[in-house]
Amino acid sequence: MFVLGLNGSPRKNWNSDRMLQEALLGAEELGAETEKIDLYDLHYTGCRSCFACKRLGGTSFARCAWPDDLKPVLDKALAADLLIVAAPIYFRTVPGMVRCFYERLFYPSQIYARDGHKGYQKDLRTGLLYTMNVDDPAINRYPAETDRLDFERLVGPTKLLNIVDTCQFDDYSVYASERFDAAAKMRHREEFFERDCLRARAFGRELAADCLSDR
């Protein structure tokens, strides 16, 4: 079982990346081989509307053909047993690099079949792991569930885990952050960060167990 983890945050070893590392460890506990890729280390764009993925009889039918750093990542994702995407929420959605990845993954599956079937040969199980510095009630304003439904419809069975009320800064006193109670934020991190790491690890185990049940 091969599990590919994509870190969609520009920050390494912070909230999203740490939760992804824990999720991959959870999958490894069930015997998975894992790999983590930092999307912000790559050079790529969103969909270029070249339509190579729609050309009948083409060598890239139902596959993204654009030759940049993301092409091998997309190929690796579609060959994986499980994909885990970790990302922060910026301005009510995932960062631009993640959105570009979603475009390039989703669009080739849309082959406009009358019966609605997608172009990919097999379902790709996916886990979405989103982190936000908002509190629990505010999470309902963000499109995490919409993303999950898009993955479910276009790629394969997908589960979602939201980690909320995270620390945005390591020192709130040196950044413009009057809206936040810095002391409360740090207390929350001290009290709940390790718990959230355990939740992410359990999420990875759950996703890997789902893959094993497919066999």
N, C-alpha and C positions, 0 to 999 in steps of 0.2 A: 504494500500500500504506500503510494507516494502522495505526500501532502505538500502543496506549495503555499507559502505564506507571503503576502504582499504588504509591506509597510507603506501606507499612503500618507504618512506624515513627513514633513521636512525635518522633524526633530528625531534624532536617534536616541534610544534609551530613555525616552520620556513616556507619556501615558500610552499612546497608541502602540508604539513599538514594544514597550514592556508587556502590554497585554497580549500582543501577538506572540512574543517569545514564550509566554506562559501557555498559550493555546497550543503552540507547536510542541511544547514539552508534554502537554496532556496527550496529544496524538502519539508521541513517541512512546508513552507508557503502554500503549496498545500495539506497539511494534512497528509504527509507521516510520518510513524514511521521510525526512523533512528538509525543506530548503526555504530560506527567507531571502527575499529580494526587496531592496529599498527603491521604490519607484522614483524618488527624487535624485537618485544617482544616475538615472537614465536620461537620454535626450530623445524626445518624441513629441508628437502632437496628437490632437484628436483626429476624428475621421476626416479624410481628405476628399471624400466623395468621388473616388476614382472608379467605383462600381465594379472593380475586378471581382469582388465577392458575389456579384450578381450575374456575371457573364456565363451564359449556358455553355457547357463544355470547357470552360476555362480551367486552368491549373489551380486557381485559387477560389473556385466556387465554394461559397459558404465559409470562406476563411479570409482573414485580413491579409492583404498582399503588400501593404506599404512597407518598404525596406528600411526601417529605422530600429532603434534600440528596443522598441516594444514588441516587434514582430516575434523574436524568439521567446519572449515571455508569454505572449498569447498562445503560441504553439505549445509551450510547456504547460500552461494552465489547462488547455483542452485535453492534454494527455494525462493529466493528474487524476488521481482518484478523488481528491478533495482540494478545494481552493479556499483559503481563508484570507479575507481582505480586512485589514485594520486601518481605520482612518479617523481623524478628528472631524468635527463638524465646524465649518467656517461659514458664517452668514447663511445659516439654515440648510447647508448642504455640504457634501464632501469637497475637499480641495480640488482645484483644477486638474492636477495630475491624475487624480483618481477618476474624475469625471471623464477625462480623455481616455483612460483605460476602459471605463464602462462603455463608452461609445464604440471603441474598437472591438470590444468583446461582443456587445449586443448586436450591432448592425449586421454582421455577416450571417447571424442566425435568422434574420428576417428575409426569407426568400419569397415572401408574398404568395405563398401557396393558398389555394382556395379553401382547403380544409384547415388552414392555420398552423400546420406543423412547421417546426423549426428546422434549420438546415444542419445542425450539428448531429453527428451520427449517434452520440450517446449523451445521456444526462451527466452533467458535472455537478456533484454535490458541492455546495458553497456555504461558508459561514461568514457573516458580516459582523465585525466587531467595531462598534463606533464609540468614541469617547467624546464627552462634552463637558464644558465647565459650568453648564446650567444645572439647576436642581431638578428633582424628579418631575414636578408638575409641568415644567417648561418643555420637557422632552416631547410632549404630544404635539408641539408646534413644528416639529422637524420631520423631514421626509424619510426617516429610516425605514419605516414599514413599506413605503412606496418603493424604495430601492429593493427591499426583500422580494416584493411581489414581481418587480421587473426581472430579477434573477430567476425567480421560480418559473415565470412564463417563458423566458428566452434562453435560459441556460440549464436549469435543473433544480432539484429540491434545495431549499435555502433556509437557514436558520439565522436569527439575529440576536446579538447580545449588546445591550447598551450599558456603558459605564459612565455614570454621571457625576456631576459636582467635583470634577477633577481640578487639580491645581494647574493654573495656566503659567504661573511664574514661580521660579525658585525663591525669589525675594520680591515681594509685592512693593516694598518700600522704594525701589528704584525705577518703577514703571508707573505710568499713568493708570491708576486702578482704583479711583475713589469709590466706585460703585460696589467694590468688593470689601467684605470684612476679612482682611488678610489673616488675622489671628484665627478666625473660624475656619478659613480655608486650610490653613496649616494643621489645625486640630483634626479636621476631617481627613486630611491625607494621612496623618499619623494613625488615626483610628481605623480607617477603612481601606487604605491602599492595599495592604496585604490581603485583606478579605477579597478585594476586587481581583487581585492576582489569582487567588484560588478559584474564583468564579470563572475567570478566563481559562484556567487550566482545565477545569471541569467541562467547560464548553468545548475545548479541543478534544477531550476524551469522548464526549457525547457525539461529536461530529465523526470522529474516527470509528466509533462503535456503529454508527449508522452505515458507514462504508463497509464495514465487515459484514453487516447484516444483508448487504446487497449481494454478497457472494454465494 
